[in-house]
């Protein structure tokens, strides 16, 4: 008898939409009998890979997204507060999340670091803050801080990011179940339809081949 299906969740603490998604994941996973696998990745490395800038680097987009996230958070009753800074360097909390932990410990730590960032306004880029969050989680803070600074953990985070890119991931949050990718918190509606067997697209992608064959007739010049 096979176990529960796995829902992979690629994330970076720098993303407020990833925070909203994480806060909604437990209920979604419970509804569909899924096991959630949180996978820390470096969103900045993805942007560099694809030659893009982040939403926070475009002032008009950043303002719109922040207002939009506030609207969704208040609608869902998710606590949210201005972060200590944004964008910020998320490498330390991401590496801490890659340390040797049980599944339950990792999920708990991810939730605590997300809340510290987006509900409590704590500067999770600072070692003292990450160490305190580890203590609050009842984990061996000193040992894990040392582990987070080690080459194997740094390599694991890079490997996570490279594997996500190889899987076709281009942003955060991205979720995958049964080989299907869903990008962004706003894709939860379609993830639910997929899991419930009500996806309007056929699983075999029949009749959709023509859409994958479209080629550009003009291209924008790159600066």
KACOR-V792002 format. One record per run of one state. SS is the DSSP state (alpha for helix, beta for strand, coil for the rest). FROM is the first residue (numbers start at 1). TO is the last residue. If there is no record, write none. Layout:
ss:SS from:FROM to:TO
ss:SS from:FROM to:TO
//
This chain:
ss:coil from:1 to:4
ss:beta from:5 to:11
ss:coil from:12 to:15
ss:alpha from:16 to:32
ss:coil from:33 to:33
ss:beta from:34 to:40
ss:coil from:41 to:42
ss:alpha from:43 to:50
ss:coil from:51 to:54
ss:alpha from:55 to:57
ss:coil from:58 to:58
ss:alpha from:59 to:76
ss:coil from:77 to:90
ss:alpha from:91 to:96
ss:coil from:97 to:102
ss:alpha from:103 to:118
ss:coil from:119 to:126
ss:alpha from:127 to:136
ss:coil from:137 to:140
ss:alpha from:141 to:148
ss:coil from:149 to:150
ss:alpha from:151 to:166
ss:coil from:167 to:173
ss:beta from:174 to:177
ss:coil from:178 to:179
ss:beta from:180 to:183
ss:coil from:184 to:184
ss:alpha from:185 to:195
ss:coil from:196 to:208
ss:alpha from:209 to:212
ss:coil from:213 to:223
//
